Amino acid sequence: MTTFSETLSGLVERVRRAFRANLPGADAWLWPNNIGPTAKVIGGMMKELFDRLDIVARRQFAVTADLDGLLLQGADYGMPRLPAEPAIGTVTVTAGDAGASITSGALFRRADGVEYRALAAASRASAGDVTVAAIATSDGAGGNALAGTPLVLVSGVSGTGATVAVGSDGMAAGMDVEDVESYRARILFRKRFPPEAGAASDYWRWAREVSGVTRVFVEPMGLGLASVRVFVLMDERYDDGLGPPAEAQRVASYIATKQPSGANVAVEFPVAHVIDVTISGLEPLTTAVEEEVIASLRDAFDRLGRVAGIATPHAGMDFLATPETFSRSWLWQAVANAAGEERHGIVAPELDVPLATGEIAVLGTVTFA
């Protein structure tokens, strides 16, 4: 696109040449005179103006707009940026012989200062575990925690000798404010695929309006006439993007408020088709290069992995769940892209990997032979 940006020194030079051309006998390059400083002042003002024009020009288009520009464009469509959300889960209190009592609103603190609040009261009269639902007191992904993460009591728990940890469900679903590129992708999709009262693109857009959803694949007529299957992935929350059924139900509940009356809609996570990779002759065979290879393979599966389905492929509609095969050549390329790799071979898989309907390729064990 056209840009109005120009360097400050370049603008000052232009003003100096203009003085020389329009004021015979004047030379803005000579010192001392007042024309040189004047050229710098005018050049500086022109720089500010051109920079502003460049910002305005970029904000006209979602593909180049900064966050402020995207917020304005999103407001036109009633598409706000997805907000941050707190982590939710459970906290387990292990009581001593005298038992323990937990009040609703009890506070528990993680070693780094993150706090969780109990959502209900619970008690136990003897030694053992008592588990309560809990929520982080602040929004963001920083509140997510693995099961068993130690916590300390802050308030609301009575009973001597009680210890606390994150429950077996862990603390999950904490989300930061939607990042700029995710927001840009949703706005661009809205422009390229206007609402059509239940087209495949509508289901992609509705699913992406739910916090946590990062990728969506739609399979029209996946369950027969007047049906739609929507496959969602939550890459920032779960390994390989595959979450529990409750998360899919949350997305389904939201889509139910948008979908056409009478539509048969199923929302689910795809089934993982695990692909183990065996690499031979890697040079140099060092831990650092092996780690780079694994990281490159993971990136390839994230970028190229697609949900297989029965939809007919259409140019520009890569969100459809169409017949898919995970190409063995992608593995060769991914390993070759790893920093430090000089040569390698792929022992397994020996052939391209076809995917069944509803499956997505997921990286399994990487073995260096």
C-alpha positions, 0 to 999 in steps of 0.5 A, a space after each residue: 500500500 502507499 506509505 507517507 513515511 519519509 525520514 526526517 533527514 530526507 525531509 530536511 534536505 527537501 526543504 533546503 533544496 526548496 529554499 535554494 530553488 525559490 530564494 535565489 542566492 540563499 543556501 540552507 547548507 551554509 553556516 551561519 544563517 537562519 535558513 538552515 534552522 528553518 529548514 529543520 523546523 519545517 522538516 520536523 513538522 512535515 515528518 509529524 504530518 507524514 507520520 500521522 497520514 501513514 497511521 490514518 492510511 494504515 487504519 483504513 484496512 484491517 490487514 494493516 491497522 494497529 490495535 486502535 484501528 482494529 477496535 474502530 473497525 470491530 466497533 463497526 461490526 459490533 465485534 469487541 475484543 474478547 476479554 480476559 477471563 479468570 482460571 477456574 477449577 478446584 482446590 483440595 484441602 487435606 484436613 488433619 485429625 480434627 477435620 477442617 471447615 472451609 467458608 465460601 470466599 476462603 482465599 488460597 495463595 500460590 507461591 508467586 502470589 496468585 490467589 484463588 477464592 472458594 466458590 462454596 463452603 465445605 467441611 470435614 469432621 475427620 482427617 482426609 481431603 475436602 474439595 471445593 470449586 474455586 476461581 482465580 481472583 484476577 483475570 488472565 492465563 497466569 491463574 492456570 495451574 497444574 493439579 497438585 500445585 501447592 497453595 497456602 491458606 490465607 483466610 476462611 479455613 479452620 482446622 489445624 494441620 490442614 494443607 492445600 493444593 490445586 485439585 485434580 481438575 487443575 485450574 484452567 480456562 484462564 485467558 488473557 485479553 485476545 491478542 491483536 492478531 487473533 482479533 485481526 483474523 476475526 475482523 478480516 474473516 467477517 469482511 471476507 465472509 459476511 453473515 449468510 443466515 447459517 452458512 459454514 462461515 457463520 459457524 466459524 465466526 460464532 465459534 471464534 467468538 467464544 473465549 479460548 477457541 483458536 481454530 475452527 473447522 466446519 463440516 456441513 451435512 456431517 450428520 446428514 441433511 440440515 446438520 453441521 458439525 463444528 470442530 473446535 480447538 483451544 491451543 492456548 488452554 490444552 495440549 494439542 488444543 484438545 479439551 474436555 467435552 464440557 468445553 465443547 458444550 460451552 461453545 455449543 451453548 453459545 452457537 445455539 443462541 446464533 444458529 438458525 432454528 431447526 439446524 442440527 448442530 454438533 460441536 466437538 473436539 476432533 479425535 487425535 490421530 497420533 503420529 510417531 516420528 522416527 528420525 535417523 542420521 541426524 547431524 549434529 546429534 546434540 541435545 540442542 539440535 534434537 530440541 530444535 527438531 522437536 519444536 519445529 515438528 510441533 510447529 508444523 503440526 500446529 500450522 498444517 494439521 487440519 480436521 478431516 471431514 466430508 466437505 468439498 474443498 473450496 478455494 479460500 475456504 480453508 476452514 472446511 473439514 475436507 478429506 485430509 492426508 498428513 504428508 510425510 514431506 511436511 515432516 522432512 521439511 520441518 526437520 530441515 527447518 530446525 536450527 543447526 540441522 545439517 542432514 537427517 532421514 525419516 524412518 517413520 512414518 514410511 508413507 503419508 498418513 490418511 485421516 479419518 473423518 473427525 481426526 486431526 494429526 497430532 505429534 506423538 513420540 519423536 525418536 532419534 535412531 
